Amino acid sequence: MTRKYVDCRETPSVSGCTLTMSGEEDELVRAAVRHMSDVHGHPESDELREAVRRDLHDEPVADTKSGAFVQLIEFHTDRIEEIERLAQEWAEAIGAERTARWAVVGADRDRPGTYVEIVEFPSREAAMANSAHPVTARFAENVGKLSTEEPRFVNLEVRHTTDFS
């Protein structure tokens, strides 16, 4: 399940609160409502819970460490929306058996119809288990039918990372 976060800085308040919280959705809503009541002075209510739930964001997970495994996949298609739909269906179908931690898909601005997906795994072994899963095999087969060329794979062991923040 994707962790969520809420950031008080996104909602101006008299208190000037800068707290950010993250967790699974239900526990985060409970904690955020309690915080908003205690610190911001809002009365706890169903309306506040729904407002907090609407303000939740998916937590960024690009926290790759040395020893992780990253796969770059370059593919070509004129049917990207269909591939994105297949990716969502894959994520739902594989569920908790997914070993991929996060992925980014980018469109090549210099080559229309060319896309690069970057997928991170905790290890090469986890990546190979993900690739061997029947749900992933079906996904790859279906993506192949929507691609205009064979995808190109680059397999990388992460040597180090740098945080520029």
PAZAPA-4460 file (N, C-alpha, C; in steps of 0.05 Angstrom, whole numbers, plus 32768, in hexadecimal, padded with zeros to 4 digits):
% residues 165
    n_x    n_y    n_z   ca_x   ca_y   ca_z    c_x    c_y    c_z   seq   type   mol
   8011   7FE8   8000   8000   8000   8000   8012   8019   8000     1      M     A
   800B   802C   7FF0   801A   8045   7FEE   8017   8055   8008     2      T     A
   802D   805D   8014   802C   806F   802B   8022   808A   8022     3      R     A
   8015   8098   8034   800B   80B3   802E   8019   80C7   8040     4      K     A
   8018   80E0   8038   8022   80F5   804A   800F   810D   8048     5      Y     A
   8011   811E   805D   8002   8137   805E   8016   814B   806A     6      V     A
   8015   8163   805F   8028   8178   8066   8019   8191   806F     7      D     A
   801C   8199   8088   800D   81B1   8092   8015   81CA   8083     8      C     A
   802D   81CB   8077   8035   81E3   8068   8024   81E8   8050     9      R     A
   8015   81D4   8046   8005   81D7   802F   7FEA   81E5   8035    10      E     A
   7FE3   81E7   804F   7FCB   81F4   8057   7FD2   820A   806A    11      T     A
   7FD2   8223   8061   7FD9   8239   8073   7FC9   8238   808D    12      P     A
   7FD7   823E   80A3   7FC9   823E   80BD   7FD5   8254   80CE    13      S     A
   7FC6   825C   80E2   7FCF   8270   80F5   7FE7   8266   8104    14      V     A
   7FE8   824C   810A   7FFE   8241   811A   8019   8240   810B    15      S     A
   8018   8242   80F0   8031   8240   80E0   803D   8225   80E2    16      G     A
   802E   8210   80E6   8038   81F5   80EA   8046   81EB   80D0    17      C     A
   805D   81DD   80D5   806C   81D2   80BE   806E   81B4   80BF    18      T     A
   805D   81A7   80CF   805E   818A   80D3   8056   817C   80B9    19      L     A
   8065   8166   80B3   805D   8153   809E   805B   8138   80AB    20      T     A
   8046   8129   80A4   8043   810E   80AF   803F   80FB   8098    21      M     A
   8047   80E2   809D   8042   80CD   8088   803B   80B3   8095    22      S     A
   802D   80A2   8086   8026   8088   8090   8011   807C   807E    23      G     A
   8006   8065   8086   7FF0   805A   8076   7FD7   806B   807B    24      E     A
   7FC6   806B   8067   7FB0   807F   8066   7FA0   8082   807F    25      E     A
   7F95   806C   8089   7F83   806E   80A0   7F91   8078   80B9    26      D     A
   7FA9   806E   80BF   7FB8   8077   80D6   7FC0   8094   80D3    27      E     A
   7FC7   809C   80BB   7FCF   80B8   80B6   7FB7   80CB   80BA    28      L     A
   7FA0   80C3   80B0   7F88   80D4   80B4   7F83   80D8   80D2    29      V     A
   7F84   80C2   80E2   7F80   80C4   80FF   7F94   80D7   810B    30      R     A
   7FAD   80D4   8105   7FC2   80E4   8111   7FC0   8101   8108    31      A     A
   7FBA   8106   80EF   7FB8   8121   80E4   7FA0   8130   80F0    32      A     A
   7F8A   8122   80F4   7F72   812F   8100   7F78   8136   811D    33      V     A
   7F85   8124   812B   7F8D   812A   8147   7F9F   8142   8148    34      R     A
   7FB3   8143   8136   7FC6   8159   8135   7FB7   8173   812F    35      H     A
   7FA5   8172   811B   7F97   818B   8113   7F85   8195   812A    36      M     A
   7F7B   8182   813A   7F6B   818A   8151   7F7D   8196   8167    37      S     A
   7F92   8188   816E   7FA4   8191   8184   7FB3   81AA   817D    38      D     A
   7FBE   81AC   8165   7FD1   81C2   815E   7FC2   81D8   814F    39      V     A
   7FB1   81D1   813D   7FA4   81E6   812C   7F89   81EF   8137    40      H     A
   7F7F   81E0   814B   7F66   81E9   8158   7F4C   81E1   8149    41      G     A
   7F4E   81CF   8135   7F36   81C6   8127   7F27   81B1   8137    42      H     A
   7F0D   81B3   8138   7EFE   819E   8146   7EFF   8184   8136    43      P     A
   7F02   816D   8144   7F02   8154   8136   7EE6   814F   812C    44      E     A
   7EE4   8147   8112   7ECA   8143   8106   7ECE   8132   80ED    45      S     A
   7EB7   8127   80E3   7EB8   8118   80CA   7EC2   812A   80B3    46      D     A
   7EB9   8143   80B3   7EC1   8156   809E   7EDF   815A   809E    47      E     A
   7EEC   815D   80B6   7F09   8160   80B8   7F17   8147   80AE    48      L     A
   7F0C   812F   80B6   7F19   8116   80AC   7F18   8115   808E    49      R     A
   7F02   811C   8082   7F00   811B   8065   7F12   8130   8058    50      E     A
   7F14   8147   8063   7F26   815C   8059   7F43   8152   805A    51      A     A
   7F4B   8146   8070   7F66   813B   8073   7F6A   8126   805E    52      V     A
   7F57   8114   805B   7F5A   80FE   8047   7F5E   8109   802B    53      R     A
   7F4F   811E   8024   7F52   812A   800A   7F6E   8137   8006    54      R     A
   7F7A   8140   801B   7F94   814D   801A   7FAC   813A   801A    55      D     A
   7FA7   8120   801D   7FBD   810D   801E   7FCA   810B   8002    56      L     A
   7FE4   8106   8002   7FF3   8102   7FEA   8002   80E7   7FEC    57      H     A
   8008   80DB   7FD5   8019   80C4   7FD6   8035   80CC   7FDF    58      D     A
   8041   80BD   7FF1   805B   80C4   7FFB   8070   80BD   7FE6    59      E     A
   8083   80D0   7FE1   8098   80C9   7FCE   80A9   80B2   7FDA    60      P     A
   80B1   80A0   7FC9   80C0   8089   7FD3   80DC   8086   7FC5    61      V     A
   80E5   809A   7FB8   80FF   8099   7FAB   8115   809C   7FBF    62      A     A
   8118   8088   7FD1   812C   8089   7FE6   8140   8072   7FE2    63      D     A
   8148   806E   7FC9   815A   8059   7FC1   8174   805A   7FD0    64      T     A
   817E   8042   7FD8   8197   8040   7FE7   81AB   802F   7FD7    65      K     A
   81C4   8031   7FDE   81D9   8020   7FD2   81D1   8003   7FD4    66      S     A
   81D6   7FF4   7FBF   81CF   7FD8   7FBF   81B4   7FD2   7FB2    67      G     A
   81A4   7FE7   7FAF   818A   7FE3   7FA2   818F   7FDD   7F84    68      A     A
   817A   7FD6   7F76   817B   7FCF   7F5A   8168   7FE1   7F4B    69      F     A
   8171   7FEE   7F36   8160   8000   7F27   8160   7FF6   7F0A    70      V     A
   8148   7FF5   7EFE   8146   7FED   7EE3   813A   8004   7ED3    71      Q     A
   8148   800A   7EBC   813E   801E   7EAA   8133   800F   7E92    72      L     A
   811B   8016   7E8A   810E   8009   7E74   8106   801F   7E60    73      I     A
   8112   801E   7E48   810A   8031   7E33   80F7   8022   7E20    74      E     A
   80E0   802F   7E1B   80CD   8022   7E0A   80C1   8037   7DF8    75      F     A
   80B5   802E   7DE2   80AA   8040   7DCD   808C   8038   7DC8    76      H     A
   807B   804B   7DC9   805F   8046   7DC5   8050   805F   7DBC    77      T     A
   803A   805C   7DAE   8028   8072   7DA9   800E   806E   7DB8    78      D     A
   800F   805B   7DCC   7FF8   8054   7DDC   7FFF   8055   7DFA    79      R     A
   800B   806B   7E03   8015   806C   7E1E   7FFE   806A   7E33    80      I     A
   7FE7   8076   7E2D   7FD1   8074   7E40   7FC9   8058   7E46    81      E     A
   7FCA   8047   7E31   7FC3   802B   7E35   7FD8   801D   7E46    82      E     A
   7FF1   8023   7E41   8007   8018   7E51   8004   8021   7E6E    83      I     A
   7FFE   803A   7E73   7FFA   8044   7E8F   7FE3   8035   7E9C    84      E     A
   7FCE   8030   7E8D   7FB7   8020   7E98   7FC0   8004   7E9F    85      R     A
   7FD0   7FF7   7E8E   7FDA   7FDD   7E93   7FEC   7FDC   7EAC    86      L     A
   7FFC   7FF1   7EB0   800D   7FF3   7EC7   7FFD   7FF4   7EE1    87      A     A
   7FE7   8003   7EE0   7FD6   8005   7EF8   7FC9   7FEA   7EFD    88      Q     A
   7FC0   7FDC   7EE8   7FB4   7FC2   7EEB   7FC9   7FAE   7EF6    89      E     A
   7FE2   7FB0   7EEC   7FF7   7F9E   7EF6   7FFB   7FA3   7F14    90      W     A
   7FFD   7FBC   7F1D   8002   7FC2   7F39   7FEC   7FB7   7F4B    91      A     A
   7FD3   7FB9   7F41   7FBC   7FAE   7F51   7FBD   7F8F   7F51    92      E     A
   7FC4   7F83   7F3B   7FC4   7F66   7F39   7FDB   7F59   7F49    93      A     A
   7FF2   7F65   7F48   8009   7F59   7F57   8008   7F5F   7F75    94      I     A
   7FFB   7F75   7F7C   7FF7   7F7B   7F98   800F   7F79   7FA9    95      G     A
   800D   7F6C   7FC0   8023   7F6A   7FD4   803B   7F5A   7FCA    96      A     A
   8038   7F4B   7FB4   804E   7F3C   7FA9   8061   7F4D   7F99    97      E     A
   805A   7F66   7F94   806B   7F78   7F85   8085   7F7D   7F94    98      R     A
   809B   7F7B   7F86   80B5   7F81   7F93   80C0   7F9C   7F8A    99      T     A
   80B5   7FA8   7F76   80BD   7FC3   7F6E   80B5   7FD7   7F83   100      A     A
   80C7   7FE9   7F8A   80C1   7FFC   7FA0   80B4   8016   7F94   101      R     A
   80BF   8020   7F7E   80B4   8038   7F71   80BB   8038   7F54   102      W     A
   80AD   8048   7F44   80B3   804B   7F28   80AD   8067   7F1F   103      A     A
   80BB   8070   7F0B   80B7   8089   7EFE   80B6   8084   7EE0   104      V     A
   80A2   8090   7ED3   80A1   808E   7EB5   80A3   80AA   7EAA   105      V     A
   80B6   80AD   7E97   80B9   80C7   7E8B   80B7   80C5   7E6D   106      G     A
   80AC   80DA   7E61   80AA   80DC   7E43   80C3   80EB   7E39   107      A     A
   80D0   80DF   7E25   80E8   80EC   7E19   80DF   8104   7E09   108      D     A
   80E6   811C   7E11   80DD   8134   7E03   80EA   8137   7DE7   109      R     A
   8100   8129   7DE3   810E   812C   7DC9   8106   8116   7DB5   110      D     A
   80F9   8101   7DBF   80F2   80EB   7DAE   80D5   80E3   7DB4   111      R     A
   80C1   80EF   7DA6   80A5   80E9   7DAB   80A0   80CB   7DAA   112      P     A
   808F   80C1   7DBC   8088   80A5   7DBC   809D   8094   7DCB   113      G     A
   80B2   80A0   7DD6   80C6   8092   7DE5   80C3   8098   7E03   114      T     A
   80C3   8083   7E13   80BF   8086   7E30   80D5   8076   7E3E   115      Y     A
   80DC   807F   7E56   80EF   8071   7E67   80E1   806D   7E82   116      V     A
   80E1   8055   7E8B   80D7   804E   7EA6   80EF   8047   7EB7   117      E     A
   80F0   8052   7ECF   8105   804B   7EE2   80F7   803E   7EF9   118      I     A
   8100   8025   7EFF   80F3   8015   7F14   8108   800D   7F29   119      V     A
   8102   8011   7F43   8115   800B   7F58   810C   7FF2   7F67   120      E     A
   811F   7FE1   7F6D   811B   7FC9   7F7D   812F   7FC8   7F94   121      F     A
   8129   7FBB   7FAA   813D   7FBA   7FC0   8156   7FAB   7FB8   122      P     A
   8155   7F99   7FA4   816C   7F89   7F9C   8167   7F7D   7F80   123      S     A
   817C   7F73   7F75   817A   7F65   7F5A   8167   7F4D   7F5D   124      R     A
   816A   7F3E   7F73   815A   7F27   7F77   813C   7F2E   7F78   125      E     A
   8136   7F44   7F85   811A   7F4D   7F86   8110   7F54   7F6A   126      A     A
   8121   7F61   7F5A   8119   7F68   7F3F   8114   7F4F   7F2E   127      A     A
   8125   7F3B   7F31   8121   7F22   7F22   8108   7F13   7F2B   128      M     A
   8101   7F14   7F45   80E9   7F08   7F4F   80D1   7F17   7F43   129      A     A
   80D2   7F31   7F41   80BD   7F41   7F36   80B9   7F3A   7F18   130      N     A
   80CF   7F38   7F0A   80CE   7F31   7EED   80C3   7F16   7EE8   131      S     A
   80C8   7F03   7EFA   80BF   7EE7   7EF7   80A2   7EE3   7EFF   132      A     A
   8096   7EF7   7F0C   807A   7EF4   7F15   8068   7EF2   7EFC   133      H     A
   8054   7EE0   7EFC   8042   7EDD   7EE5   8033   7EF7   7EDE   134      P     A
   802C   7F07   7EF2   801E   7F20   7EED   8030   7F33   7EDD   135      V     A
   8049   7F34   7EE5   805D   7F45   7ED6   8061   7F3B   7EBA   136      T     A
   8062   7F20   7EB7   8066   7F15   7E9C   804E   7F1D   7E8A   137      A     A
   8036   7F1B   7E94   801E   7F23   7E84   8020   7F41   7E7D   138      R     A
   8027   7F51   7E91   802A   7F6E   7E8D   803E   7F73   7E76   139      F     A
   8056   7F67   7E78   806A   7F6B   7E64   8061   7F63   7E48   140      A     A
   8053   7F4D   7E47   8048   7F43   7E2D   8035   7F58   7E21   141      E     A
   8023   7F62   7E32   800F   7F76   7E28   801C   7F90   7E21   142      N     A
   8030   7F99   7E30   803F   7FB1   7E29   804D   7FAD   7E0E   143      V     A
   8058   7F96   7E0A   8065   7F90   7DF0   8052   7F93   7DD9   144      G     A
   8039   7F8C   7DDC   8025   7F8F   7DC7   801F   7FAC   7DC1   145      K     A
   8023   7FBE   7DD4   801D   7FDA   7DD1   8036   7FEA   7DC9   146      L     A
   804D   7FDD   7DC8   8066   7FEB   7DC2   806D   7FE9   7DA5   147      S     A
   807A   7FFD   7D9B   8082   7FFD   7D7E   809E   7FF1   7D7A   148      T     A
   80AD   7FED   7D8F   80C8   7FE1   7D8E   80CC   7FD0   7DA7   149      E     A
   80E0   7FBF   7DA7   80E7   7FB0   7DBF   80F1   7FC3   7DD4   150      E     A
   80E9   7FC0   7DED   80F4   7FD2   7E02   8112   7FCB   7E07   151      P     A
   8120   7FDF   7E11   813C   7FDD   7E18   813E   7FDE   7E36   152      R     A
   814C   7FCB   7E42   814F   7FC9   7E5F   816C   7FD0   7E67   153      F     A
   816F   7FE0   7E7B   8189   7FE5   7E87   8186   7FDE   7EA5   154      V     A
   8197   7FCB   7EAE   8196   7FC2   7ECA   81AD   7FCD   7EDA   155      N     A
   81A6   7FDC   7EEF   81BB   7FEA   7EFE   81BA   7FE3   7F1C   156      L     A
   81D2   7FDD   7F26   81D5   7FDA   7F43   81DC   7FF6   7F4D   157      E     A
   81CE   7FFF   7F61   81D3   801A   7F6C   81EC   8019   7F7D   158      V     A
   81FF   802A   7F75   8219   802C   7F83   8217   8040   7F9A   159      R     A
   820B   8057   7F94   8206   806B   7FA9   81F1   807E   7FA0   160      H     A
   81E6   808D   7FB3   81D2   80A1   7FAD   81DA   80BC   7FB9   161      T     A
   81D0   80D1   7FAE   81D5   80EC   7FB9   81BB   80FB   7FBC   162      T     A
   81B7   8106   7FD3   819F   8116   7FD9   81A6   8133   7FD5   163      D     A
   819A   8140   7FC2   81A0   815C   7FBB   818E   8170   7FC9   164      F     A
   817D   8166   7FDC   816B   8179   7FE9   8179   818A   7FFE   165      S     A
***
